Amino acid sequence: MTDNAQIQSPSPELQRLERLVGRWNLSGPTIQGQVTYEWMEGGFFLMQRVDFEHEGRRIKGIEIIGHERVFGGAPSEDIKSRFYSNTGDTLDYVYELNGDTLTIWGGQKGSPAKFEGKFSEDGNTVIGGWEWPGGGYKSAMTRV
């Protein structure tokens, strides 16, 4: 196993996701609900809880976001996550925050399925949308 003493603090890339911490109202033409982000103790993982309705389907779930570190290995370069829902989905993502633009890739970086959103100047709104081959939707998150 990896010596935990080697990794003393979360990466700067992960720490930039601090902008997401808090409760957000989620809205759009086909989506309504709430999303909450909070740090797991230690700051190595960001936890997201969702409760929304999308196109008439109620989705509740949790997502754990951070650098993947398997037995004996170093942390992954990318910030990865896994989402678990009340509908039985287990979905993997890669998070990337460049300036005010948040990109969440479905599966792996460079995937045709992705969310791209931009933070407002005050950081209290993220406007964007999901897109994938053959579909997508627009949304806005507003800090509560």
N, C-alpha and C positions, 0 to 999 in steps of 0.2 A: 504494500500500500504506500501511497505517497506520504511523505513526511509533511504534515499540515503546518509545521513551523516554517516551511519554505514560502508559503503563501500567507502573507501577513495582513493583506487588505484587499478588498475588491478592486477590480481593474477600474481605471479612469473611465473607460468606455461604458462599463456597467453603471458607474456612479452618475453618468450624465442622464440616465433614465430617471433620476430623482424628479425630473420635471413632470413625470406621470403620477407621482404619489398623490393620493387623495381620491375623493369621490367625484365622478363625472356623470352628467346626464348625457345619454346617447340619443341622437335623433337623426332622422332622415326620412325620405319618402317611404321607405319600406322597413324602417327599424326604429324602435323606441325602447328605452330602458336605462339601466345604470351600470356603470363599471367602476370598480374600486381597485386601486393599486396600493400596496403597502410592502415595506421591506420585511423579510424574514430576519429574525435575530441574527446578528453577525454581518448583515449587509451583503452577503454573497448571492442572494436570490431575491428577486422582486416577485411578489405574488399578486395575481390579478383575479378578481372575482367578477363574474358577469351575471346579469339578470336582465334579459331583454326579450322582446318579441320581434322576430324578423319574418316578414311575409306570412304572418299568422301562426308561426311556430314559436313556442316559448322555449328559450334556451337559458339554462343555468349552468355555470361551470366554473372551474378554477384553472389557472395557468401558472406554471412556475417558470421564471425567466432568469437566466444566468449563463455562465460559462459551464459547459459540460466538462466534467472531470471524472473519468472512469478509473477503476482500480489501477493503481500504479502509474497513472498517466498525468500529464500536465493539462491545465485548463485549455479548452478549445479556443481557437482564435476568435471565432464568431460567438456572439451572444445568442444562445439557442433557448427554445422553450418547448414545453409540451402542454397542451390544453386538453382537459377532460370535461366532458359535458354530460348532462342528464339524459341525452339522447344516445349515449354510448360511443360518441366520437372520441378518438385520441388523435390530436392534430399536432404536428411539429412545425415550428416556425424559426426564422432567424430575424433578430431585431438589429436595426441599424439607425443611428441618429446622427445626421450630418447637419450641423447648424440648427435650423428650425424645422428641418424635414425629417419626419419619422417614416421609415420604411420597414414593413413587416413582410418578409418573404414567406410564402407558403412552401413548406418542405425545406428547400435550401436556397441560399443566396443565388439570385439570377433567375429564379423560377418565374414563369409567366403568371402565376397567381401571387398577387401582392396587394398590400395596403400601402398607400402613400398619403400622408397628411402633413399639413404645415401648422405649426404652433403660431398663435397670434403673438403680437409684440409683447403683451402682458403675460403670456403663457397660460391664459385661462380658457383658451379655445383651441381645438385642433380640428381643422376642416380638411376632408379628403375623401377617400373611398377605396373600396376593394375592387379589384379587377382580376379576371381570369378568362381564359379562352371561352368565349360564348356567354360571358355574363359579368356581373358586378353590381355595385350599388354605392351611392354617395352617402356620407354621414358627417355628423359634427359631434364633437364631445365638448361639453361646457362644464367647467369646474363648478361644483356646488359649494 
